[in-house]
């Protein structure tokens, strides 16, 4: 679940870096992205190595479906 949120945050950050036209925002966004990659690289590499050694696709699918159902419940609750 945390990996999905981190991935979503990373994708949103990349999207805003590309969409915002100002040079200052692009520079700050790239610096922030590099900081996040540097800060979380050990944790990401550990999780990738663990997944390669012991893939659990059923568990990932369960987390994805649970995440999407939680988001759907939040959206439907606000409507």
N, C-alpha and C positions, 0 to 999 in steps of 0.2 A: 504494500500500500504506500509506504513511504517512498519507494522507488518510483511509483507512478506519479506521485505528487511532485517529486524532484524532477522527473522527466518533463512533466507538464510545465513546471516553472521554467525549466531550461528552454523549452520550445517557445514559451511566451516571451522570455527575455530575448531570444534570437529574433523573434517576430518584431518586437518593438525596436530592436537595434536596426533592423532593416527598414522598417516603415518610417521611423522618425528621421527626418531629413537633415537635421542640424548636425554639424560636425562634432560639436561638443558632446551631444548625447550619444553619438556613435562611439566616440573615444571612451566616454565613461562606461558605456555598455560593454565594450570590448574588454576594458580593464576589469569590470565586475565579472564578466564571463570567465576571464582567465583566472581571477581569484577563486571563483567557485570551483573551477576545474582543478586548480592546484590544491585547494583545501579538501576536496572530497575524492581525490584520485586514489588514495590508498583504500578507502572504504569501497569505492566502485570496483577497483581491481580485485579486492578480496571477494566481493559478491559475484563478480564475473567468473573468477576461478572456481568458486564453490558451485556455481551453476553448471560450468563445463564439466566438473568432476561428477556432479550428481544432478542431472537435469530433472526438473519437476514441472513439466508443462501443465499438468492437471492443477497443481497448486497455483500457478500463475493465472490460468484461466479462471479459477475460482475467485482469486483476488480481483481480477479485472471485472468480472460480472458483479461482484459485491460492490466494487467501487462505482460502477455505472448505475447500479440500482440505488445506491445511496445518493448519488447526484440526482437521479430521476425523482427520488422522494423529496429532496430539498427543493427542486424546481416545482414539482407539483404542489408542495406545501405553500409556496409563495404565490401560486396562481390562484 
